[in-house]
Amino acid sequence: MHVVKPNRALISVSDKRGIVEFAGALAQLGTQILSTGGTAQLLKQNDIAVVPVSEFTGFPEMMGGRLKTLHPKIHGGILARPDVDLDEMRAHEISPIDLVVVNLYPFERVSSDPATTVETAIENIDIGGPAMIRAAAKNAAHTAVIVDPDDYEAVLEELMQQDGILSATRTRLARKAFQRTCEYDAAIAGYLNALDSENTAFPETLNLAFRKQLDMRYGENPHQDAAFYRLSGDQQNWYDQAVLHQGKPVSFNNVADMDAAYNCIAQFSEPSCVIIKHATPCGVASAADIRCAYELAYRTDPTSAFGGIIALNRVLDAETAAQILENQFVEVILAPGVSERAREILTNKPNIRVLEHSEHYSEPPTLRLQTAAGGLLVQSPDTKLLAGGEPRVVTKTSPDDDEWRDLLFAWTVAKHVKSNAIVYVKDRATLGIGAGQMSRVDSAKIAAHKAADANLDIRGAVMASDAFFPFRDGIDTAAGAGIRAVIQPGGSMRDDDVIAAADEHGIAMLFTGMRHFRH
């Protein structure tokens, strides 16, 4: 069992969490500490003996601190193999460096700040740090490398118990080090790609690094393994900021459904509720208060709501929590706050996952990724709702104010429903949703069937379609169901026939000029 006892450590960190305590413990174990710049100053201020790198190499820091550690005595010491390189080490007075503790300039954080200039971002590209990390990771047989402050405690405990760092630990740390330099380089490449105005959205090489956030019990099905990864760097998303108040760990399907729920509820400013099943809304409503919004969303399709995900855009109060438990089984409740009394009520169902998310809804990631054919399909996110301005009235009949409001509500919901999507709405509440069908007419029939099952009357309601109607049969079906107004993108070769059908039935129709397919 080969252990490495660190007689000499090089410490240079931007993230100084825990470094004083760790370096102090190393010093007490007899480790000589080399350091640079602010790290050396911090350690000295805490009475820890430090040898400046410039003194160790006999070469001063230069070029405003750009050149500090790129020296044979540093890299030779890190890369040295005492069983192979001893003669050369003696000839060139190179002493081994057994432990490298380095984390990098905060490029990701600095470059993600909109106020940061290109010059400042470039100055935050670390050169010596990655070189030392990679050298130490390559030489893990003789050198240990730490890039994450969270590893200090475990390494220190091993030093105390084993009088050195075990080979398995060094290998694990080396793997983590290469992963860190990989994601660091990916962030830099991504930033530089974004500076190219002709290559911003889809660079020739897409450099992405993802870090595992959690392992999952299984994937979509129990026989599939799964884990959740998030894009590396300092980008924040809604899930990072969410707090789990109770419940089992989230599953693969939970995360997919929660993301769909969050992105949908983020579209509404009035008290609103979205109920998601299989990544598609099965009920959406806005109302005067959050309990009423939930009740209206739930009544759309109580059968599908069973085992679904509920998302609210107001604090979950006790009355709403009690009503949810009375009405249905729920997997996850998402809300921007949970009252103390609501938490007490929900503890009666400890398996329900209750996540509190930020009230400030964040934009979705810059790119949408989907695996296909051994590669990635990459597209910009669907963040828009309309092509520009208000939808265009294309029929002789115009919608009244209430119908206008409901049409825009229905269009917002349709954007989040699996294609082909048909949504019936009245008074800012869904009455029926048809999703995921090969035929738009079938989706319309399913939406009507859902409404009938829930004893909801769709006569006088409005209808949204996520894409154009290729034939007039969709409008004829809507008229037969009593629909009073329709919103759709337009753009079919037979738009004139579809408009004529609407006029025949006295239906008002709006064209949005924008399609919202969701596969």
C-alpha positions in Angstrom: 0.0 0.0 0.0 2.0 3.0 -1.4 1.4 6.2 0.5 2.8 9.7 -0.3 3.8 11.7 2.8 3.8 15.3 1.8 7.1 16.8 2.9 6.6 19.7 0.6 3.3 21.3 -0.6 2.6 24.0 -3.0 -0.6 26.0 -2.1 -2.1 28.6 -4.4 -5.9 29.1 -4.2 -8.4 31.7 -5.3 -11.2 30.0 -3.2 -9.7 30.3 0.2 -12.4 28.4 2.1 -10.7 26.3 4.8 -7.2 26.9 3.5 -5.8 28.4 6.7 -6.9 25.5 8.8 -5.7 22.9 6.3 -2.3 24.6 5.8 -1.9 25.0 9.5 -2.5 21.3 10.0 0.0 20.5 7.3 2.6 22.7 8.9 2.1 20.9 12.3 2.8 17.6 10.5 6.1 19.0 9.3 5.2 19.9 5.7 7.1 22.7 4.1 4.6 25.1 2.4 5.4 27.0 -0.8 2.9 29.6 -1.9 2.3 32.7 -4.0 0.6 36.1 -3.9 -2.6 36.5 -1.8 -2.5 32.9 -0.5 1.0 33.4 0.9 0.0 36.6 2.5 -3.0 35.1 4.1 -1.0 32.2 5.6 1.6 34.5 6.9 -1.0 36.6 8.6 -2.1 33.5 10.4 1.4 32.7 11.6 1.9 29.8 9.2 5.5 29.5 7.9 5.5 30.0 4.1 8.4 29.9 1.5 7.5 32.2 -1.4 7.7 30.5 -4.7 10.0 33.2 -6.0 12.5 32.4 -3.2 12.2 28.7 -3.9 12.9 29.1 -7.6 15.3 32.1 -7.3 13.2 33.8 -10.0 10.9 36.8 -9.3 7.2 37.0 -10.2 6.9 38.9 -13.4 4.4 40.5 -15.8 2.0 41.7 -13.2 1.8 38.2 -11.6 1.2 36.4 -14.9 4.4 34.5 -14.5 4.9 32.9 -11.1 5.0 29.1 -11.1 6.1 28.3 -14.7 9.6 27.3 -13.7 11.5 23.9 -13.9 11.9 23.8 -10.1 8.2 23.9 -9.7 7.1 21.6 -12.5 10.1 19.4 -12.2 9.3 19.0 -8.5 5.7 18.2 -9.3 6.5 15.8 -12.2 9.5 14.1 -10.6 9.7 10.3 -10.3 12.3 9.8 -7.6 12.8 6.2 -8.7 13.5 7.3 -12.3 14.6 11.0 -12.3 16.8 11.2 -9.2 20.1 11.9 -11.1 18.5 14.8 -13.1 16.8 16.1 -10.0 20.2 16.3 -8.2 21.9 17.8 -11.2 19.4 20.6 -11.5 18.7 21.0 -7.8 15.1 20.0 -8.2 13.3 19.1 -4.9 10.1 17.0 -5.0 6.8 18.6 -4.4 4.5 15.9 -3.0 1.2 17.9 -2.7 -0.3 20.5 -4.9 -3.3 22.4 -3.5 -4.6 24.7 -6.3 -7.9 26.1 -7.4 -8.2 28.4 -10.3 -8.9 32.0 -11.0 -12.7 32.5 -10.9 -13.2 32.8 -14.6 -16.7 31.3 -14.7 -18.0 33.8 -12.1 -16.2 36.8 -13.5 -17.1 36.1 -17.1 -20.8 35.5 -16.4 -21.1 39.0 -14.9 -22.6 41.2 -17.6 -20.5 44.2 -16.3 -17.2 42.3 -16.9 -15.1 43.6 -19.8 -13.4 41.2 -22.2 -10.0 42.4 -20.8 -11.0 41.5 -17.2 -12.3 38.1 -18.3 -9.1 37.4 -20.2 -7.0 38.3 -17.1 -9.0 35.8 -15.1 -7.9 32.9 -17.4 -5.5 30.9 -15.1 -2.4 29.6 -16.8 0.0 28.4 -14.1 -2.8 26.8 -12.1 -4.1 24.4 -14.7 -0.5 23.5 -15.7 0.3 22.6 -12.0 -2.9 20.7 -11.6 -2.4 18.6 -14.7 1.2 17.9 -13.9 0.3 16.7 -10.4 -2.6 14.7 -11.7 -0.4 13.0 -14.3 2.1 12.2 -11.6 -0.5 10.8 -9.1 1.9 7.9 -8.5 4.1 10.3 -6.6 2.1 13.5 -6.1 -1.3 14.3 -4.7 -3.4 17.2 -6.0 -6.4 18.9 -4.4 -8.6 21.3 -6.4 -11.7 21.3 -4.1 -11.8 22.7 -0.6 -14.4 20.0 0.3 -11.6 17.4 0.1 -9.4 19.0 2.8 -11.0 17.2 5.7 -10.8 13.7 4.2 -7.2 14.1 3.1 -6.2 15.5 6.5 -7.9 12.6 8.2 -6.1 10.1 6.0 -2.8 11.8 6.7 -3.4 11.4 10.4 -4.4 7.8 10.2 -2.1 6.5 7.4 0.8 8.9 7.7 0.3 9.7 4.1 -2.1 9.8 1.2 -3.1 6.5 -0.2 -2.8 5.6 -3.9 -6.5 5.1 -4.3 -7.1 8.6 -2.9 -4.5 10.2 -5.1 -6.1 8.5 -8.2 -9.5 9.8 -7.2 -8.1 13.3 -6.6 -6.3 13.2 -10.0 -9.5 12.2 -11.8 -11.3 15.1 -10.1 -8.4 17.4 -11.1 -8.7 16.6 -14.8 -12.4 17.0 -14.7 -11.9 20.4 -13.2 -9.5 21.6 -15.9 -11.8 20.1 -18.5 -14.8 22.1 -17.4 -12.6 25.2 -16.9 -11.3 25.0 -20.5 -14.9 24.4 -21.7 -16.0 27.6 -20.0 -13.2 29.6 -21.5 -13.9 28.2 -25.0 -17.6 28.9 -24.6 -16.9 32.5 -23.6 -14.5 33.1 -26.5 -17.0 31.5 -28.9 -19.6 33.9 -27.7 -17.4 36.8 -28.6 -17.5 35.7 -32.3 -20.6 37.5 -33.6 -20.8 35.1 -36.6 -20.5 32.1 -34.4 -22.3 32.9 -31.2 -25.3 30.6 -31.1 -23.8 27.4 -32.7 -20.0 27.3 -32.6 -18.3 24.7 -34.8 -17.2 22.9 -31.6 -19.6 22.9 -28.7 -17.6 22.7 -25.5 -19.8 21.7 -22.6 -19.0 20.3 -19.2 -21.6 18.9 -16.9 -21.2 18.0 -13.2 -23.2 15.2 -11.5 -25.7 16.7 -9.0 -27.2 13.5 -7.8 -27.6 9.8 -8.5 -31.1 8.5 -9.0 -32.6 5.2 -8.0 -33.5 4.6 -11.7 -34.4 6.3 -14.9 -37.7 6.5 -16.8 -38.1 2.8 -15.9 -36.8 0.7 -13.0 -34.4 -1.3 -15.3 -32.6 1.9 -16.4 -29.8 3.6 -14.4 -29.8 7.4 -14.1 -28.2 10.5 -12.7 -28.8 14.2 -12.9 -26.1 16.5 -14.2 -26.0 20.2 -14.4 -24.0 22.5 -16.6 -20.7 23.3 -14.8 -19.8 26.8 -13.8 -21.5 29.5 -11.8 -24.8 29.6 -13.8 -27.8 29.3 -11.5 -31.0 27.6 -12.4 -34.3 27.2 -10.6 -33.4 23.7 -9.3 -30.2 24.9 -7.7 -32.0 27.4 -5.7 -34.9 25.2 -4.7 -35.2 24.0 -1.1 -36.6 20.5 -0.4 -38.8 20.8 2.7 -39.9 17.2 2.9 -40.3 14.0 0.9 -38.2 11.3 -0.8 -35.3 12.1 -3.1 -36.6 13.2 -6.5 -36.6 10.7 -9.3 -35.6 11.0 -13.0 -39.3 11.5 -14.0 -39.8 13.9 -11.2 -37.0 16.2 -12.4 -38.3 16.2 -16.0 -41.9 16.9 -14.8 -40.8 19.6 -12.3 -38.9 21.4 -15.0 -42.0 21.4 -17.3 -44.1 22.6 -14.3 -41.7 25.4 -13.4 -41.3 26.6 -17.0 -45.1 26.7 -17.4 -46.0 28.4 -14.1 -43.3 31.0 -14.8 -45.5 32.3 -17.7 -48.3 33.6 -15.4 -48.3 36.7 -13.1 -51.8 36.3 -11.5 -52.3 33.6 -8.8 -52.0 30.4 -10.9 -51.6 26.7 -10.7 -50.2 24.2 -13.2 -50.7 20.4 -12.8 -48.2 18.4 -14.8 -48.4 14.7 -15.8 -45.7 13.1 -18.0 -44.2 16.5 -18.7 -47.5 17.9 -20.1 -50.0 20.2 -18.4 -53.3 18.4 -17.6 -54.8 21.4 -15.8 -53.9 25.1 -15.7 -55.8 28.0 -14.1 -55.5 31.6 -12.9 -57.8 33.0 -10.3 -58.2 35.6 -7.6 -56.4 33.4 -5.0 -54.1 30.3 -5.2 -56.7 27.9 -3.7 -59.2 28.8 -6.3 -56.5 28.5 -9.0 -55.7 25.0 -7.8 -59.3 23.9 -7.7 -59.9 25.1 -11.3 -56.8 23.4 -12.5 -57.6 20.2 -10.7 -61.2 20.0 -12.1 -59.9 20.0 -15.7 -58.7 16.4 -15.4 -58.9 14.8 -11.9 -57.9 11.4 -13.3 -54.7 12.6 -14.9 -53.9 14.8 -11.9 -53.5 11.7 -9.8 -49.7 11.3 -9.1 -48.9 14.5 -10.9 -46.7 17.5 -10.1 -48.4 20.7 -8.8 -46.7 24.1 -9.4 -48.0 27.3 -7.8 -46.8 30.9 -8.2 -47.9 32.0 -4.8 -47.2 30.8 -1.3 -48.8 27.5 -0.5 -51.2 28.2 2.4 -52.8 25.8 4.8 -56.2 25.8 3.1 -54.7 25.0 -0.3 -52.5 22.3 1.2 -55.4 20.7 2.9 -57.5 20.8 -0.3 -54.7 19.1 -2.3 -54.5 16.3 0.2 -58.2 15.8 0.2 -58.4 15.8 -3.6 -55.5 13.7 -4.8 -52.3 11.9 -4.5 -49.4 14.2 -5.6 -45.7 13.4 -6.2 -44.3 17.0 -5.9 -45.6 20.4 -4.9 -43.6 23.4 -6.2 -44.2 26.8 -4.7 -42.3 30.1 -4.0 -43.1 29.6 -0.3 -44.8 27.3 2.1 -46.6 28.6 5.2 -45.8 27.1 8.5 -49.3 25.7 8.9 -49.2 24.2 5.4 -45.9 22.4 6.3 -47.6 20.9 9.4 -50.5 19.7 7.3 -48.2 18.1 4.7 -46.1 16.2 7.3 -49.1 13.9 7.4 -48.0 12.7 4.0 -44.2 12.5 4.4 -43.5 11.0 1.0 -44.8 14.1 -0.8 -41.9 16.1 -2.1 -42.3 19.8 -1.2 -39.9 22.2 -3.0 -39.7 25.9 -2.4 -38.4 27.7 -5.4 -37.4 31.3 -6.0 -40.1 33.9 -6.7 -37.8 35.4 -9.3 -38.3 33.1 -12.3 -35.0 32.5 -14.2 -34.7 32.2 -18.0 -34.1 28.7 -19.3 -30.6 27.6 -20.3 -29.1 29.3 -23.4 -29.3 26.1 -25.4 -31.7 23.2 -25.5 -30.0 19.8 -25.9 -31.4 16.5 -27.0 -29.6 13.3 -27.8 -30.2 11.7 -31.2 -28.3 9.4 -33.5 -25.3 9.3 -31.2 -25.0 13.0 -31.2 -26.8 16.2 -30.0 -29.6 18.2 -31.4 -29.1 21.7 -30.2 -31.5 24.6 -30.4 -32.2 28.0 -28.8 -34.9 27.9 -26.1 -38.5 28.7 -27.0 -38.7 31.8 -24.9 -41.1 33.9 -27.1 -44.9 33.7 -27.1 -45.9 35.8 -30.1 -44.2 36.8 -33.3 -44.5 40.4 -32.4 -47.2 42.6 -31.0 -50.7 41.3 -30.6 -52.2 38.4 -32.6 -53.9 39.3 -35.8 -57.7 39.0 -36.2 -58.3 37.2 -39.5 -62.1 36.6 -39.4 -65.1 38.8 -39.8 -65.9 38.2 -36.1 -63.6 39.7 -33.5 -63.2 38.3 -30.0 -64.6 40.3 -27.1 -62.5 41.4 -24.2 -63.1 38.2 -22.2 -62.4 36.0 -25.2 -59.2 37.9 -25.9 -58.0 37.3 -22.4 -58.9 33.6 -22.6 -57.3 33.2 -26.0 -54.0 34.5 -24.8 -54.2 32.3 -21.7 -55.0 29.3 -23.9 -52.1 30.1 -26.2 -49.7 30.3 -23.3 -50.8 26.9 -22.0 -50.6 25.4 -25.5 -46.9 26.4 -25.8 -46.2 23.9 -23.0 -48.4 21.0 -24.2 -47.0 18.1 -26.2 -47.7 18.4 -29.9 -50.2 18.1 -31.5 -51.7 20.4 -28.8 -55.3 21.5 -28.5 -56.4 23.5 -25.4 -59.9 24.6 -24.5 -60.2 27.5 -22.0 -62.9 29.6 -20.4 -62.5 32.2 -17.7 -58.7 31.6 -17.5 -59.0 28.0 -16.7 -58.5 24.9 -18.9 -61.5 22.8 -19.7 -59.9 20.2 -21.8 -56.4 19.5 -23.1 -55.5 17.2 -26.0 -51.8 16.3 -26.4 -49.3 14.2 -28.2 -51.5 13.0 -31.0 -50.4 12.4 -34.6 -53.6 14.2 -35.8 -54.7 17.6 -34.6 -58.3 16.6 -35.1 -57.8 13.7 -32.7 -56.3 16.1 -30.1 -59.3 18.3 -30.4 -61.6 15.2 -29.9 -59.6 14.1 -26.9 -59.7 17.6 -25.3 -63.5 17.6 -25.7 -63.7 14.0 -24.3 -61.6 15.1 -21.3 -63.9 18.0 -20.7 -67.0 15.8 -20.9 -65.5 13.3 -18.5 -65.0 16.1 -16.0 -68.6 17.4 -16.5 -67.2 20.6 -18.0 -69.2 22.4 -20.7 -66.9 23.7 -23.5 -69.7 25.6 -25.2 -68.7 29.3 -25.4 -65.0 28.4 -24.6 -62.0 29.3 -26.7 -59.5 27.0 -28.3 -55.7 27.2 -28.9 -53.7 25.1 -31.3 -49.9 25.0 -31.1 -49.6 24.8 -34.9 -51.7 25.8 -37.9 -54.7 23.8 -39.1 -53.9 22.2 -42.5 -57.5 21.7 -43.3 -60.9 23.1 -42.2 -61.9 20.0 -40.4 -60.3 21.2 -37.2 -62.5 24.3 -37.2 -65.6 22.3 -38.1 -65.0 20.0 -35.1 -64.5 23.1 -32.9 -67.7 24.7 -34.1 -69.6 21.5 -33.4 -68.3 21.5 -29.8 -69.5 25.1 -29.3 -66.1 26.9 -29.4 -66.5 30.6 -29.9 -62.9 31.7 -30.7 -59.7 30.1 -31.9 -56.0 31.1 -31.7 -53.4 29.5 -33.9 -50.2 30.4 -35.7 -51.6 30.5 -39.3 -49.3 29.8 -42.2 -51.0 26.9 -43.9 -51.4 26.7 -47.6 -55.1 26.4 -46.9 -55.4 29.3 -44.5 -58.1 30.9 -46.7 -60.2 27.7 -46.4 -59.8 27.6 -42.6 -60.7 31.3 -42.3 -63.8 30.7 -44.4 -64.8 27.8 -42.2 -64.5 30.0 -39.1 -66.6 32.7 -40.8 -69.2 30.2 -41.7 -69.5 29.2 -38.1 -69.3 32.8 -36.7 -66.1 31.9 -34.9 -63.5 34.6 -34.2 -59.9 33.5 -35.1 -56.5 35.0 -34.3 -53.2 34.3 -36.1 -50.1 34.6 -33.9 -47.5 34.1 -36.6 -45.5 31.8 -34.3 -45.7 28.0 -33.9 -44.9 26.2 -30.6 -44.3 22.5 -31.4 -43.1 20.5 -28.4 -41.9 17.0 -29.2 
